[in-house]
Amino acid sequence: MVLRARDIMDPNVVAVDGAQDVRSCARLLAERHKGYAIVRDGDAVVGIVTEWDFLAKVLAVGVDPGSIAVRQIATPTVRSCAPETPAEDVIQTMAAEGIRRIVVRDGARVVGIVTSRDVLAMFRQYVDKLSRQIAGYHSDPAPLG
């Protein structure tokens, strides 16, 4: 069985309007326990903002987070894939490009996001399954003689 992006994605995507101020966006992300928000202008995705953007582009340089719009600190390039993209390809892209999030789109519509946390959870389930299988092999003692 080949896992696809749709199998490991989080369908609960946080999206904000690009005109929203950074402070209110940060509050929303804290409430939802997310480290990113998709930045929109109407229906169009125009960027992604992450906890790193808040740290490096606002806090570290002393900008008042209430005085700057999210679109001003967002990364305009948003990497995306289709729901049917093999998970292996998604993971390879994340590793090769050094990114922690890939937006999953069905055409122009955002349907989810794959994060590094989702990938780690997928591997944990896989390792747990293998461990159970290995333990099962060792639980049946071989007959002597």
OpenMM code with the backbone's topology and positions (N, CA, C; nanometers):
from openmm import Vec3, app, unit

residues = "MET VAL LEU ARG ALA ARG ASP ILE MET ASP PRO ASN VAL VAL ALA VAL ASP GLY ALA GLN ASP VAL ARG SER CYS ALA ARG LEU LEU ALA GLU ARG HIS LYS GLY TYR ALA ILE VAL ARG ASP GLY ASP ALA VAL VAL GLY ILE VAL THR GLU TRP ASP PHE LEU ALA LYS VAL LEU ALA VAL GLY VAL ASP PRO GLY SER ILE ALA VAL ARG GLN ILE ALA THR PRO THR VAL ARG SER CYS ALA PRO GLU THR PRO ALA GLU ASP VAL ILE GLN THR MET ALA ALA GLU GLY ILE ARG ARG ILE VAL VAL ARG ASP GLY ALA ARG VAL VAL GLY ILE VAL THR SER ARG ASP VAL LEU ALA MET PHE ARG GLN TYR VAL ASP LYS LEU SER ARG GLN ILE ALA GLY TYR HIS SER ASP PRO ALA PRO LEU GLY".split()
positions = [
    Vec3(0.0833, -0.1183, 0.0000),
    Vec3(0.0000, 0.0000, 0.0000),
    Vec3(0.0879, 0.1248, 0.0000),
    Vec3(0.0629, 0.2138, -0.0922),
    Vec3(0.1371, 0.3389, -0.1016),
    Vec3(0.0588, 0.4480, -0.0292),
    Vec3(0.1246, 0.5110, 0.0669),
    Vec3(0.0609, 0.6241, 0.1340),
    Vec3(0.0678, 0.7462, 0.0437),
    Vec3(-0.0354, 0.8246, 0.0475),
    Vec3(-0.0453, 0.9473, -0.0328),
    Vec3(-0.0479, 1.0684, 0.0603),
    Vec3(-0.0298, 1.1858, 0.0026),
    Vec3(-0.0342, 1.3094, 0.0814),
    Vec3(-0.1656, 1.3178, 0.1586),
    Vec3(-0.2761, 1.2788, 0.0962),
    Vec3(-0.4068, 1.2862, 0.1625),
    Vec3(-0.4142, 1.1970, 0.2859),
    Vec3(-0.3305, 1.0914, 0.2895),
    Vec3(-0.3317, 0.9989, 0.4023),
    Vec3(-0.2602, 1.0543, 0.5247),
    Vec3(-0.1667, 1.1448, 0.5046),
    Vec3(-0.0869, 1.1948, 0.6170),
    Vec3(-0.1090, 1.3435, 0.6453),
    Vec3(-0.1863, 1.4117, 0.5612),
    Vec3(-0.2058, 1.5558, 0.5775),
    Vec3(-0.2978, 1.5876, 0.6949),
    Vec3(-0.2861, 1.7093, 0.7426),
    Vec3(-0.3786, 1.7634, 0.8411),
    Vec3(-0.4798, 1.8471, 0.7630),
    Vec3(-0.6074, 1.8116, 0.7664),
    Vec3(-0.7071, 1.8867, 0.6902),
    Vec3(-0.7482, 2.0187, 0.7573),
    Vec3(-0.7056, 2.0391, 0.8810),
    Vec3(-0.7417, 2.1591, 0.9557),
    Vec3(-0.6368, 2.2680, 0.9362),
    Vec3(-0.6423, 2.3313, 0.8209),
    Vec3(-0.5440, 2.4325, 0.7830),
    Vec3(-0.5831, 2.5670, 0.8428),
    Vec3(-0.4842, 2.6373, 0.8953),
    Vec3(-0.5067, 2.7724, 0.9456),
    Vec3(-0.4739, 2.8688, 0.8323),
    Vec3(-0.5691, 2.9541, 0.8001),
    Vec3(-0.5495, 3.0545, 0.6955),
    Vec3(-0.5899, 3.1908, 0.7497),
    Vec3(-0.5153, 3.2935, 0.7101),
    Vec3(-0.5448, 3.4305, 0.7535),
    Vec3(-0.5402, 3.5232, 0.6334),
    Vec3(-0.6076, 3.6354, 0.6460),
    Vec3(-0.6012, 3.7384, 0.5433),
    Vec3(-0.4667, 3.8094, 0.5554),
    Vec3(-0.4051, 3.8390, 0.4438),
    Vec3(-0.2745, 3.9033, 0.4427),
    Vec3(-0.2716, 4.0390, 0.5101),
    Vec3(-0.3860, 4.1048, 0.5206),
    Vec3(-0.3926, 4.2361, 0.5839),
    Vec3(-0.3986, 4.2266, 0.7368),
    Vec3(-0.4231, 4.1076, 0.7887),
    Vec3(-0.4312, 4.0891, 0.9336),
    Vec3(-0.2977, 4.1258, 0.9970),
    Vec3(-0.3009, 4.1869, 1.1156),
    Vec3(-0.1744, 4.2231, 1.1803),
    Vec3(-0.1096, 4.0994, 1.2420),
    Vec3(0.0214, 4.1066, 1.2565),
    Vec3(0.1014, 3.9946, 1.3043),
    Vec3(0.0591, 3.9523, 1.4457),
    Vec3(0.0292, 4.0468, 1.5327),
    Vec3(-0.0082, 4.0127, 1.6705),
    Vec3(-0.1335, 3.9257, 1.6731),
    Vec3(-0.2377, 3.9657, 1.6012),
    Vec3(-0.3617, 3.8869, 1.6041),
    Vec3(-0.3412, 3.7510, 1.5383),
    Vec3(-0.2570, 3.7457, 1.4375),
    Vec3(-0.2255, 3.6173, 1.3738),
    Vec3(-0.1531, 3.5264, 1.4737),
    Vec3(-0.0565, 3.5818, 1.5462),
    Vec3(0.0178, 3.5031, 1.6450),
    Vec3(-0.0759, 3.4508, 1.7540),
    Vec3(-0.1703, 3.5315, 1.7957),
    Vec3(-0.2682, 3.4869, 1.8960),
    Vec3(-0.3509, 3.3700, 1.8431),
    Vec3(-0.3952, 3.3811, 1.7176),
    Vec3(-0.4732, 3.2741, 1.6559),
    Vec3(-0.3930, 3.1443, 1.6515),
    Vec3(-0.2672, 3.1544, 1.6118),
    Vec3(-0.1830, 3.0341, 1.6035),
    Vec3(-0.1602, 2.9738, 1.7414),
    Vec3(-0.1429, 3.0581, 1.8425),
    Vec3(-0.1254, 3.0076, 1.9788),
    Vec3(-0.2514, 2.9348, 2.0253),
    Vec3(-0.3684, 2.9914, 1.9949),
    Vec3(-0.4953, 2.9278, 2.0335),
    Vec3(-0.5124, 2.7919, 1.9665),
    Vec3(-0.4692, 2.7832, 1.8419),
    Vec3(-0.4884, 2.6596, 1.7649),
    Vec3(-0.3697, 2.5642, 1.7737),
    Vec3(-0.2662, 2.6044, 1.8445),
    Vec3(-0.1450, 2.5221, 1.8593),
    Vec3(-0.0828, 2.4877, 1.7243),
    Vec3(-0.0712, 2.5881, 1.6403),
    Vec3(-0.0110, 2.5698, 1.5080),
    Vec3(0.1105, 2.6617, 1.4958),
    Vec3(0.2041, 2.6234, 1.4120),
    Vec3(0.3249, 2.7030, 1.3910),
    Vec3(0.3291, 2.7705, 1.2557),
    Vec3(0.2141, 2.7802, 1.1911),
    Vec3(0.2086, 2.8396, 1.0572),
    Vec3(0.0685, 2.8921, 1.0307),
    Vec3(0.0575, 2.9754, 0.9290),
    Vec3(-0.0733, 3.0132, 0.8732),
    Vec3(-0.0540, 3.0346, 0.7241),
    Vec3(-0.1488, 2.9861, 0.6466),
    Vec3(-0.1534, 3.0152, 0.5041),
    Vec3(-0.2031, 3.1590, 0.4914),
    Vec3(-0.1363, 3.2388, 0.4095),
    Vec3(-0.1744, 3.3788, 0.3930),
    Vec3(-0.2509, 3.3928, 0.2622),
    Vec3(-0.3681, 3.4538, 0.2722),
    Vec3(-0.4569, 3.4670, 0.1562),
    Vec3(-0.4832, 3.6135, 0.1230),
    Vec3(-0.5117, 3.6337, -0.0025),
    Vec3(-0.5664, 3.7604, -0.0505),
    Vec3(-0.6937, 3.7194, -0.1234),
    Vec3(-0.8077, 3.7309, -0.0555),
    Vec3(-0.9317, 3.6760, -0.1098),
    Vec3(-0.9213, 3.5252, -0.1084),
    Vec3(-0.9436, 3.4632, -0.2246),
    Vec3(-0.9323, 3.3173, -0.2347),
    Vec3(-0.7917, 3.2710, -0.2714),
    Vec3(-0.7061, 3.3648, -0.3110),
    Vec3(-0.5713, 3.3290, -0.3577),
    Vec3(-0.4749, 3.3118, -0.2404),
    Vec3(-0.3955, 3.2045, -0.2463),
    Vec3(-0.2881, 3.1838, -0.1496),
    Vec3(-0.1704, 3.2697, -0.1956),
    Vec3(-0.1263, 3.3600, -0.1082),
    Vec3(-0.0171, 3.4519, -0.1457),
    Vec3(0.1076, 3.4325, -0.0611),
    Vec3(0.1031, 3.3372, 0.0316),
    Vec3(0.2215, 3.3121, 0.1122),
    Vec3(0.1923, 3.2202, 0.2285),
    Vec3(0.2968, 3.1994, 0.3074),
    Vec3(0.2855, 3.1237, 0.4313),
    Vec3(0.3699, 3.1962, 0.5347),
    Vec3(0.3179, 3.2050, 0.6554),
    Vec3(0.3905, 3.2673, 0.7644),
    Vec3(0.4110, 3.1613, 0.8718),
    Vec3(0.5312, 3.1567, 0.9271),
    Vec3(0.5660, 3.0547, 1.0260),
    Vec3(0.6188, 3.1205, 1.1521),
    Vec3(0.6358, 3.0372, 1.2541),
    Vec3(0.6906, 3.0886, 1.3789),
    Vec3(0.8273, 3.1517, 1.3564),
    Vec3(0.9025, 3.1011, 1.2608),
    Vec3(1.0342, 3.1582, 1.2307),
    Vec3(1.0205, 3.3008, 1.1767),
    Vec3(0.9197, 3.3249, 1.0942),
    Vec3(0.8966, 3.4604, 1.0426),
    Vec3(0.8665, 3.5577, 1.1573),
    Vec3(0.7850, 3.5138, 1.2530),
    Vec3(0.7536, 3.5994, 1.3677),
    Vec3(0.8812, 3.6320, 1.4455),
    Vec3(0.9633, 3.5313, 1.4660),
    Vec3(1.0850, 3.5487, 1.5440),
    Vec3(1.1875, 3.6359, 1.4712),
    Vec3(1.2209, 3.5983, 1.3482),
    Vec3(1.3289, 3.6650, 1.2759),
    Vec3(1.2914, 3.8010, 1.2183),
    Vec3(1.1668, 3.8162, 1.1761),
    Vec3(1.1286, 3.9386, 1.1046),
    Vec3(1.0526, 4.0386, 1.1901),
    Vec3(1.0138, 3.9976, 1.3112),
    Vec3(0.9373, 4.0877, 1.3980),
    Vec3(1.0086, 4.1034, 1.5326),
    Vec3(1.0119, 3.9972, 1.6111),
    Vec3(1.0665, 4.0057, 1.7460),
    Vec3(1.2149, 4.0403, 1.7488),
    Vec3(1.2948, 3.9725, 1.6681),
    Vec3(1.4398, 3.9931, 1.6711),
    Vec3(1.4812, 4.1339, 1.6290),
    Vec3(1.3998, 4.1971, 1.5470),
    Vec3(1.4349, 4.3317, 1.4981),
    Vec3(1.3549, 4.4418, 1.5665),
    Vec3(1.2719, 4.4046, 1.6631),
    Vec3(1.2010, 4.5027, 1.7432),
    Vec3(1.0832, 4.5711, 1.6769),
    Vec3(1.0187, 4.5042, 1.5825),
    Vec3(0.9007, 4.5605, 1.5162),
    Vec3(0.7787, 4.5359, 1.6043),
    Vec3(0.6918, 4.6343, 1.6149),
    Vec3(0.5667, 4.6186, 1.6893),
    Vec3(0.4759, 4.5250, 1.6096),
    Vec3(0.4424, 4.4075, 1.6640),
    Vec3(0.3610, 4.3110, 1.5892),
    Vec3(0.2201, 4.3601, 1.5576),
    Vec3(0.1741, 4.4621, 1.6258),
    Vec3(0.0429, 4.5170, 1.5962),
    Vec3(0.0444, 4.6170, 1.4822),
    Vec3(0.1652, 4.6524, 1.4372),
    Vec3(0.1760, 4.7564, 1.3349),
    Vec3(0.2164, 4.7050, 1.1976),
    Vec3(0.2253, 4.5756, 1.1840),
    Vec3(0.2727, 4.5181, 1.0567),
    Vec3(0.1758, 4.4094, 1.0108),
    Vec3(0.1476, 4.4078, 0.8828),
    Vec3(0.0565, 4.3076, 0.8251),
    Vec3(0.1296, 4.1765, 0.8026),
    Vec3(0.0570, 4.0687, 0.8160),
    Vec3(0.1130, 3.9350, 0.7971),
    Vec3(0.1776, 3.9210, 0.6594),
    Vec3(0.1159, 3.9755, 0.5569),
    Vec3(0.1714, 3.9603, 0.4208),
    Vec3(0.3112, 4.0206, 0.4097),
    Vec3(0.3454, 4.1162, 0.4969),
    Vec3(0.4764, 4.1801, 0.4925),
    Vec3(0.5877, 4.0897, 0.5430),
    Vec3(0.5545, 3.9899, 0.6215),
    Vec3(0.6578, 3.9001, 0.6732),
    Vec3(0.6456, 3.7583, 0.6180),
    Vec3(0.5398, 3.7315, 0.5424),
    Vec3(0.5160, 3.5959, 0.4905),
    Vec3(0.6160, 3.5600, 0.3812),
    Vec3(0.6441, 3.4334, 0.3711),
    Vec3(0.7229, 3.3809, 0.2605),
    Vec3(0.6273, 3.3653, 0.1427),
    Vec3(0.6565, 3.4335, 0.0294),
    Vec3(0.5601, 3.4308, -0.0810),
    Vec3(0.5541, 3.2984, -0.1570),
    Vec3(0.6593, 3.2201, -0.1507),
    Vec3(0.6616, 3.0918, -0.2213),
    Vec3(0.6011, 2.9846, -0.1313),
    Vec3(0.4942, 2.9251, -0.1783),
    Vec3(0.4277, 2.8200, -0.1017),
    Vec3(0.4389, 2.6913, -0.1814),
    Vec3(0.5123, 2.5963, -0.1265),
    Vec3(0.5293, 2.4668, -0.1927),
    Vec3(0.4009, 2.3875, -0.1730),
    Vec3(0.3531, 2.3240, -0.2786),
    Vec3(0.2294, 2.2469, -0.2674),
    Vec3(0.2381, 2.1189, -0.3490),
    Vec3(0.1429, 2.0313, -0.3220),
    Vec3(0.1332, 1.9050, -0.3948),
    Vec3(-0.0142, 1.8687, -0.4059),
    Vec3(-0.0420, 1.7694, -0.4867),
    Vec3(-0.1781, 1.7179, -0.5022),
    Vec3(-0.2046, 1.6127, -0.3946),
    Vec3(-0.3314, 1.5897, -0.3609),
    Vec3(-0.3640, 1.4888, -0.2597),
    Vec3(-0.3128, 1.3492, -0.2933),
    Vec3(-0.3016, 1.3183, -0.4220),
    Vec3(-0.2585, 1.1845, -0.4641),
    Vec3(-0.1064, 1.1685, -0.4722),
    Vec3(-0.0307, 1.2720, -0.4407),
    Vec3(0.1155, 1.2636, -0.4438),
    Vec3(0.1619, 1.1592, -0.3431),
    Vec3(0.2484, 1.0662, -0.3849),
    Vec3(0.2986, 0.9674, -0.2895),
    Vec3(0.3694, 1.0351, -0.1716),
    Vec3(0.3443, 0.9845, -0.0515),
    Vec3(0.4056, 1.0412, 0.0685),
    Vec3(0.5582, 1.0427, 0.0559),
    Vec3(0.6134, 0.9419, -0.0072),
    Vec3(0.7588, 0.9361, -0.0264),
    Vec3(0.8085, 1.0589, -0.1036),
    Vec3(0.7344, 1.1012, -0.2057),
    Vec3(0.7729, 1.2192, -0.2837),
    Vec3(0.7616, 1.3460, -0.1999),
    Vec3(0.6569, 1.3536, -0.1176),
    Vec3(0.6388, 1.4693, -0.0303),
    Vec3(0.7572, 1.4801, 0.0657),
    Vec3(0.7935, 1.3683, 0.1266),
    Vec3(0.9033, 1.3658, 0.2234),
    Vec3(1.0357, 1.4000, 0.1552),
    Vec3(1.0593, 1.3456, 0.0371),
    Vec3(1.1818, 1.3773, -0.0367),
    Vec3(1.1907, 1.5260, -0.0672),
    Vec3(1.0801, 1.5861, -0.1079),
    Vec3(1.0776, 1.7293, -0.1376),
    Vec3(1.1074, 1.8102, -0.0124),
    Vec3(1.0446, 1.7735, 0.0982),
    Vec3(1.0676, 1.8456, 0.2233),
    Vec3(1.2151, 1.8385, 0.2630),
    Vec3(1.2739, 1.7208, 0.2522),
    Vec3(1.4140, 1.7041, 0.2897),
    Vec3(1.5072, 1.7785, 0.1932),
    Vec3(1.4823, 1.7645, 0.0646),
    Vec3(1.5700, 1.8266, -0.0353),
    Vec3(1.5657, 1.9794, -0.0301),
    Vec3(1.4479, 2.0340, -0.0019),
    Vec3(1.4316, 2.1791, -0.0013),
    Vec3(1.4425, 2.2406, 0.1376),
    Vec3(1.4573, 2.1561, 0.2396),
    Vec3(1.4709, 2.2059, 0.3757),
    Vec3(1.3475, 2.2787, 0.4253),
    Vec3(1.2305, 2.2255, 0.3909),
    Vec3(1.1055, 2.2880, 0.4335),
    Vec3(1.0309, 2.1952, 0.5281),
    Vec3(0.9479, 2.2528, 0.6127),
    Vec3(0.8763, 2.1733, 0.7121),
    Vec3(0.7281, 2.1610, 0.6839),
    Vec3(0.6815, 2.2254, 0.5746),
    Vec3(0.5388, 2.2219, 0.5435),
    Vec3(0.5167, 2.2220, 0.3927),
    Vec3(0.4217, 2.1406, 0.3486),
    Vec3(0.3785, 2.1410, 0.2086),
    Vec3(0.2260, 2.1454, 0.2087),
    Vec3(0.1733, 2.2439, 0.1393),
    Vec3(0.0285, 2.2601, 0.1291),
    Vec3(-0.0253, 2.1586, 0.0294),
    Vec3(-0.1365, 2.0968, 0.0620),
    Vec3(-0.2006, 1.9995, -0.0263),
    Vec3(-0.3185, 2.0697, -0.0925),
    Vec3(-0.3178, 2.0706, -0.2264),
    Vec3(-0.4229, 2.1390, -0.3021),
    Vec3(-0.4916, 2.0426, -0.3968),
    Vec3(-0.6208, 2.0599, -0.4052),
    Vec3(-0.7012, 1.9907, -0.5050),
    Vec3(-0.7393, 2.0989, -0.6052),
    Vec3(-0.6620, 2.1088, -0.7128),
    Vec3(-0.6743, 2.2221, -0.8036),
    Vec3(-0.6242, 2.3455, -0.7319),
    Vec3(-0.7051, 2.4502, -0.7273),
    Vec3(-0.6667, 2.5731, -0.6581),
    Vec3(-0.7069, 2.5705, -0.5106),
    Vec3(-0.7892, 2.4737, -0.4719),
    Vec3(-0.8433, 2.4678, -0.3355),
    Vec3(-0.7464, 2.3993, -0.2392),
    Vec3(-0.7163, 2.4658, -0.1289),
    Vec3(-0.6320, 2.4070, -0.0248),
    Vec3(-0.7178, 2.3084, 0.0544),
    Vec3(-0.6699, 2.1823, 0.0614),
    Vec3(-0.7459, 2.0784, 0.1323),
    Vec3(-0.6724, 2.0259, 0.2556),
    Vec3(-0.5465, 2.0662, 0.2707),
    Vec3(-0.4708, 2.0185, 0.3857),
    Vec3(-0.3281, 2.0675, 0.3814),
    Vec3(-0.2517, 2.0212, 0.4774),
    Vec3(-0.1094, 2.0539, 0.4837),
    Vec3(-0.0364, 1.9345, 0.5434),
    Vec3(0.0806, 1.9053, 0.4894),
    Vec3(0.1670, 1.8026, 0.5459),
    Vec3(0.2795, 1.8770, 0.6163),
    Vec3(0.2962, 1.8477, 0.7449),
    Vec3(0.4020, 1.9112, 0.8220),
    Vec3(0.5046, 1.8061, 0.8637),
    Vec3(0.6186, 1.8530, 0.9087),
    Vec3(0.7201, 1.7593, 0.9567),
    Vec3(0.6655, 1.6771, 1.0729),
    Vec3(0.5770, 1.7341, 1.1516),
    Vec3(0.5142, 1.6610, 1.2618),
    Vec3(0.4299, 1.5450, 1.2078),
    Vec3(0.3581, 1.5690, 1.0975),
    Vec3(0.2774, 1.4625, 1.0366),
    Vec3(0.3664, 1.3484, 0.9879),
    Vec3(0.4796, 1.3842, 0.9300),
    Vec3(0.5736, 1.2835, 0.8791),
    Vec3(0.6291, 1.2010, 0.9951),
    Vec3(0.6678, 1.2679, 1.1028),
    Vec3(0.7190, 1.1948, 1.2191),
    Vec3(0.6137, 1.1021, 1.2776),
    Vec3(0.4895, 1.1475, 1.2835),
    Vec3(0.3810, 1.0627, 1.3344),
    Vec3(0.3628, 0.9401, 1.2459),
    Vec3(0.3736, 0.9601, 1.1137),
    Vec3(0.3593, 0.8488, 1.0209),
    Vec3(0.4700, 0.7455, 1.0459),
    Vec3(0.5938, 0.7923, 1.0633),
    Vec3(0.7039, 0.6999, 1.0875),
    Vec3(0.6891, 0.6292, 1.2215),
    Vec3(0.6388, 0.6996, 1.3207),
    Vec3(0.6200, 0.6368, 1.4506),
    Vec3(0.5200, 0.5225, 1.4401),
    Vec3(0.4096, 0.5444, 1.3690),
    Vec3(0.3101, 0.4385, 1.3510),
    Vec3(0.3727, 0.3189, 1.2798),
    Vec3(0.4557, 0.3470, 1.1801),
    Vec3(0.5220, 0.2411, 1.1036),
    Vec3(0.6169, 0.1618, 1.1940),
    Vec3(0.6978, 0.2329, 1.2728),
    Vec3(0.7930, 0.1666, 1.3627),
    Vec3(0.7175, 0.0860, 1.4692),
    Vec3(0.6095, 0.1441, 1.5235),
    Vec3(0.5298, 0.0711, 1.6223),
    Vec3(0.4722, -0.0573, 1.5627),
    Vec3(0.4251, -0.0499, 1.4395),
    Vec3(0.3688, -0.1675, 1.3736),
    Vec3(0.4765, -0.2740, 1.3537),
    Vec3(0.5933, -0.2324, 1.3076),
    Vec3(0.7034, -0.3271, 1.2903),
    Vec3(0.7434, -0.3898, 1.4234),
    Vec3(0.7478, -0.3096, 1.5283),
    Vec3(0.7855, -0.3609, 1.6603),
    Vec3(0.6871, -0.4663, 1.7075),
    Vec3(0.5578, -0.4413, 1.6858),
    Vec3(0.4555, -0.5400, 1.7247),
    Vec3(0.4728, -0.6697, 1.6447),
    Vec3(0.5032, -0.6545, 1.5159),
    Vec3(0.5220, -0.7735, 1.4330),
    Vec3(0.6440, -0.8523, 1.4790),
    Vec3(0.7520, -0.7845, 1.5075),
    Vec3(0.8741, -0.8511, 1.5536),
    Vec3(0.8481, -0.9198, 1.6875),
    Vec3(0.7787, -0.8503, 1.7784),
    Vec3(0.7469, -0.9100, 1.9089),
    Vec3(0.6599, -1.0341, 1.8907),
    Vec3(0.5712, -1.0312, 1.7930),
    Vec3(0.4864, -1.1470, 1.7653),
    Vec3(0.5654, -1.2685, 1.7209),
    Vec3(0.6716, -1.2459, 1.6439),
    Vec3(0.7551, -1.3562, 1.5984),
    Vec3(0.8294, -1.4193, 1.7149),
    Vec3(0.8670, -1.3374, 1.8144),
    Vec3(0.9432, -1.3872, 1.9261),
    Vec3(0.8556, -1.4446, 2.0360),
    Vec3(0.7258, -1.4235, 2.0300),
    Vec3(0.6389, -1.4722, 2.1369),
    Vec3(0.6025, -1.6191, 2.1192),
    Vec3(0.6185, -1.6728, 2.0011),
    Vec3(0.5902, -1.8143, 1.9780),
    Vec3(0.7215, -1.8923, 1.9822),
    Vec3(0.7480, -1.9587, 2.0929),
    Vec3(0.8741, -2.0312, 2.1001),
    Vec3(0.8771, -2.1477, 2.0006),
    Vec3(0.9910, -2.1632, 1.9410),
    Vec3(1.0088, -2.2735, 1.8465),
    Vec3(1.0145, -2.4063, 1.9215),
    Vec3(0.9557, -2.5105, 1.8652),
    Vec3(0.9600, -2.6420, 1.9335),
    Vec3(1.1041, -2.6933, 1.9400),
    Vec3(1.1353, -2.7532, 2.0504),
    Vec3(1.2685, -2.8114, 2.0669),
    Vec3(1.2723, -2.9515, 2.0060),
    Vec3(1.3874, -2.9821, 1.9552),
    Vec3(1.4091, -3.1179, 1.9198),
    Vec3(1.3873, -3.1562, 1.7852),
] * unit.nanometer
topology = app.Topology()
chain = topology.addChain("A")
for resn in residues:
    res = topology.addResidue(resn, chain)
    for name in ("N", "CA", "C"):
        topology.addAtom(name, app.Element.getBySymbol(name[0]), res)
